[in-house]
Amino acid sequence: MTSLFSPGWDGARTRGAKILLLCGVMMAGFIMSSPTFAHGVAEDDAAFLEQSAGAQLIPFIYLGAKHMVTGYDHLLFLFGVIFFLYRMKEVGLYVTLFAVGHSVTLLYGVLSGTYVNPYIIDAIIGFSVVYKALDNLGAFRRWFGVQPNTKAAVLIFGFFHGFGLATKLQDFKLSEDGLVANILAFNVGVEIGQLLALGAILILMNYWRQSASFVRHAFTSNVVLMSAGFILVGYQATGYFFHS
């Protein structure tokens, strides 16, 4: 795992301080003011979920893909996961682990009726972003002298991300008629959305890696990523204490 805690990064950290502050303020303002910050479901989609009965495979595939593509918390985590992955074999392995994790708990959570407080689960999802940014920064080896198993971490956090997806569907009274088929279709849509989002991220990342700015700004980018994760954790913690 590439580490950014080294003497060679001192200059980059100094140059990036003002950029970090500006990006952090802009990101916080955007996220907190965004109508989608609660990471819920659009009114039209919610109405469809409440009224649908029987197998509705194509609409549920669409909703699953839409939810993943607009799910900034999931995308931030994926961005952190692939940040230092250069080979498609490694990208495929980590993304598969993440997909297996969130597929299992999405299906289990909805079909079994297992309820998890959405504020708590979304706070853990925010923490997953913080964790991956710290991992990219080499913080665990520097602070504790050990490197956690990144593959296991991605799988475990995938479980939590899946419960996060499940809580969104559990907000609605889904018809039992065709429920299994519809949830499977939703999960397929999530995977399609993940592939589409991942493809876009990889294109941008590969373009960025070819420029000298990647080396100069990698440290700052991961600190901004970590800051975004802390914002998500703080927002969900506030919701838990004041709205639960």
C-alpha positions as CSV (number, residue, x, y, z in Angstrom):
1,M,0.0,0.0,0.0
2,T,1.4,3.4,-1.0
3,S,2.0,5.7,1.9
4,L,1.9,9.5,1.8
5,F,3.6,10.0,5.1
6,S,7.2,10.5,4.0
7,P,9.6,13.5,4.0
8,G,9.1,14.0,0.3
9,W,5.5,15.0,1.0
10,D,6.3,17.8,3.3
11,G,6.4,20.4,0.5
12,A,3.2,19.0,-1.0
13,R,1.5,19.2,2.4
14,T,2.5,22.9,2.8
15,R,1.4,23.8,-0.7
16,G,-1.9,21.9,-0.3
17,A,-2.9,23.6,3.0
18,K,-4.8,26.5,1.5
19,I,-6.2,24.2,-1.2
20,L,-7.4,21.8,1.5
21,L,-9.1,24.6,3.5
22,L,-10.9,25.9,0.4
23,C,-12.0,22.5,-0.8
24,G,-13.1,21.5,2.7
25,V,-15.3,24.6,3.0
26,M,-16.7,24.2,-0.5
27,M,-17.4,20.5,0.0
28,A,-19.1,21.0,3.4
29,G,-21.3,23.8,1.9
30,F,-22.3,21.7,-1.1
31,I,-23.1,18.6,0.9
32,M,-25.0,20.3,3.7
33,S,-27.0,22.4,1.3
34,S,-27.7,19.6,-1.1
35,P,-31.3,18.3,-1.1
36,T,-30.0,14.8,-1.5
37,F,-27.8,15.0,1.5
38,A,-30.2,12.8,3.5
39,H,-29.4,10.2,0.8
40,G,-33.1,9.4,0.5
41,V,-35.4,8.5,-2.4
42,A,-36.9,11.0,-4.8
43,E,-40.6,11.7,-4.4
44,D,-41.6,10.1,-7.7
45,D,-39.5,7.0,-7.0
46,A,-41.0,6.8,-3.5
47,A,-44.5,6.9,-4.9
48,F,-43.7,4.1,-7.3
49,L,-42.2,2.0,-4.6
50,E,-45.3,2.4,-2.4
51,Q,-47.7,1.7,-5.2
52,S,-46.0,-1.1,-7.1
53,A,-47.2,-4.7,-6.9
54,G,-46.0,-7.8,-8.6
55,A,-42.7,-8.2,-10.3
56,Q,-41.4,-4.9,-11.7
57,L,-37.9,-5.9,-12.8
58,I,-36.9,-3.1,-15.1
59,P,-38.1,-0.3,-12.9
60,F,-36.4,-1.8,-9.9
61,I,-33.2,-2.2,-11.9
62,Y,-33.4,1.4,-12.8
63,L,-34.0,2.5,-9.3
64,G,-31.1,0.5,-8.0
65,A,-28.7,1.9,-10.6
66,K,-29.9,5.4,-9.9
67,H,-29.5,5.1,-6.2
68,M,-25.9,3.9,-6.5
69,V,-24.9,6.5,-9.1
70,T,-26.3,9.3,-6.9
71,G,-25.0,7.7,-3.7
72,Y,-22.1,10.0,-2.9
73,D,-21.2,8.1,0.3
74,H,-20.8,4.8,-1.6
75,L,-18.9,6.6,-4.4
76,L,-16.5,8.4,-2.0
77,F,-15.6,5.0,-0.5
78,L,-15.0,3.5,-4.0
79,F,-12.9,6.4,-4.9
80,G,-10.7,5.8,-1.9
81,V,-10.5,2.1,-2.6
82,I,-9.2,2.5,-6.1
83,F,-7.1,5.6,-5.5
84,F,-3.8,3.6,-5.5
85,L,-4.9,0.6,-7.5
86,Y,-3.3,0.7,-11.0
87,R,-4.0,-2.9,-12.3
88,M,-7.5,-3.8,-13.4
89,K,-7.1,-7.2,-11.7
90,E,-6.7,-5.5,-8.4
91,V,-9.6,-3.1,-9.1
92,G,-11.8,-6.0,-10.0
93,L,-10.9,-7.9,-6.8
94,Y,-11.6,-5.1,-4.5
95,V,-14.8,-4.0,-6.2
96,T,-16.0,-7.6,-6.2
97,L,-15.4,-7.8,-2.5
98,F,-17.3,-4.6,-2.0
99,A,-20.1,-5.9,-4.2
100,V,-20.4,-9.2,-2.4
101,G,-20.5,-7.4,0.9
102,H,-23.3,-5.0,0.1
103,S,-25.3,-7.5,-1.9
104,V,-25.5,-9.9,1.0
105,T,-26.7,-7.4,3.5
106,L,-29.0,-5.6,1.1
107,L,-30.9,-8.8,0.3
108,Y,-30.8,-10.1,3.9
109,G,-31.8,-6.8,5.4
110,V,-34.9,-6.3,3.2
111,L,-36.1,-9.9,2.9
112,S,-35.6,-10.8,6.5
113,G,-37.0,-7.5,7.8
114,T,-33.8,-6.9,9.9
115,Y,-33.9,-3.3,10.9
116,V,-30.8,-1.2,11.6
117,N,-31.1,2.5,12.7
118,P,-30.3,4.4,9.4
119,Y,-28.5,7.2,11.2
120,I,-26.1,4.7,12.9
121,I,-25.5,2.7,9.7
122,D,-25.0,5.9,7.6
123,A,-22.5,7.2,10.2
124,I,-20.5,3.9,9.9
125,I,-20.6,4.3,6.1
126,G,-19.2,7.8,6.6
127,F,-16.5,6.3,8.8
128,S,-15.6,3.9,6.1
129,V,-14.7,6.8,3.9
130,V,-12.5,8.2,6.8
131,Y,-10.9,4.8,7.2
132,K,-10.0,4.4,3.6
133,A,-8.5,7.8,3.4
134,L,-6.4,7.1,6.4
135,D,-5.3,3.8,4.9
136,N,-4.3,5.6,1.7
137,L,-2.3,8.1,3.8
138,G,-0.4,5.2,5.5
139,A,-1.7,6.4,8.9
140,F,-2.2,3.0,10.5
141,R,1.3,1.8,9.9
142,R,2.7,5.1,11.0
143,W,0.6,5.3,14.2
144,F,0.3,1.7,15.2
145,G,3.1,-0.1,13.3
146,V,0.6,-2.4,11.6
147,Q,-1.2,-2.5,8.3
148,P,-4.8,-3.7,8.5
149,N,-6.0,-6.2,5.9
150,T,-7.4,-3.9,3.3
151,K,-9.3,-6.7,1.5
152,A,-11.1,-7.7,4.7
153,A,-11.8,-4.1,5.5
154,V,-13.4,-3.5,2.1
155,L,-15.6,-6.6,2.5
156,I,-16.7,-5.7,6.0
157,F,-17.5,-2.1,5.1
158,G,-19.4,-3.6,2.1
159,F,-21.7,-5.3,4.6
160,F,-22.5,-2.0,6.2
161,H,-23.0,-0.2,2.9
162,G,-25.5,-3.0,2.0
163,F,-27.5,-2.4,5.2
164,G,-27.4,1.3,4.3
165,L,-29.1,0.5,1.0
166,A,-31.6,-1.8,2.8
167,T,-32.6,1.0,5.2
168,K,-33.7,3.1,2.3
169,L,-36.1,0.4,1.0
170,Q,-37.3,-0.4,4.5
171,D,-38.7,3.2,4.7
172,F,-41.5,2.1,2.4
173,K,-44.3,-0.5,2.6
174,L,-43.2,-2.7,-0.2
175,S,-45.8,-5.2,-1.6
176,E,-45.1,-8.8,-0.7
177,D,-46.3,-9.7,-4.2
178,G,-43.1,-10.0,-6.3
179,L,-40.9,-8.7,-3.4
180,V,-38.1,-11.2,-3.9
181,A,-37.8,-10.6,-7.6
182,N,-38.0,-6.9,-7.2
183,I,-35.3,-6.8,-4.5
184,L,-33.0,-9.0,-6.6
185,A,-33.7,-6.6,-9.6
186,F,-32.8,-3.6,-7.4
187,N,-29.6,-5.3,-6.4
188,V,-28.7,-6.0,-10.0
189,G,-29.4,-2.3,-10.7
190,V,-27.1,-1.3,-7.8
191,E,-24.3,-3.4,-9.4
192,I,-24.9,-1.8,-12.8
193,G,-24.8,1.7,-11.3
194,Q,-21.6,0.8,-9.5
195,L,-20.0,-0.3,-12.7
196,L,-21.1,2.8,-14.5
197,A,-19.8,5.1,-11.7
198,L,-16.6,3.1,-11.4
199,G,-16.0,3.3,-15.1
200,A,-16.3,7.1,-14.9
201,I,-14.1,7.3,-11.9
202,L,-11.4,5.1,-13.5
203,I,-11.4,7.2,-16.7
204,L,-10.8,10.4,-14.6
205,M,-8.3,8.7,-12.4
206,N,-6.2,7.3,-15.3
207,Y,-6.2,10.7,-16.9
208,W,-5.2,12.4,-13.7
209,R,-2.4,9.8,-13.0
210,Q,-0.7,10.7,-16.2
211,S,-0.1,14.2,-15.0
212,A,2.4,15.4,-12.5
213,S,-0.4,16.9,-10.4
214,F,-1.4,13.5,-9.2
215,V,1.8,13.1,-7.2
216,R,1.6,16.7,-6.0
217,H,-2.0,16.5,-4.8
218,A,-2.5,12.9,-3.7
219,F,-2.0,13.8,-0.1
220,T,-4.3,16.7,-0.2
221,S,-7.0,14.7,-2.0
222,N,-7.0,12.0,0.6
223,V,-7.2,14.5,3.5
224,V,-10.2,16.2,1.7
225,L,-11.7,12.7,1.3
226,M,-11.2,12.1,5.0
227,S,-12.8,15.4,5.8
228,A,-15.8,14.5,3.7
229,G,-16.1,11.3,5.6
230,F,-16.1,13.2,8.9
231,I,-18.8,15.5,7.7
232,L,-21.0,12.5,6.8
233,V,-20.3,11.0,10.3
234,G,-21.1,14.3,12.0
235,Y,-24.3,14.9,10.1
236,Q,-25.6,11.4,10.8
237,A,-24.6,11.6,14.5
238,T,-26.5,14.8,14.8
239,G,-29.6,13.2,13.2
240,Y,-29.3,10.3,15.6
241,F,-29.3,12.4,18.7
242,F,-31.9,14.9,17.6
243,H,-34.3,13.0,15.3
244,S,-34.2,9.4,16.5
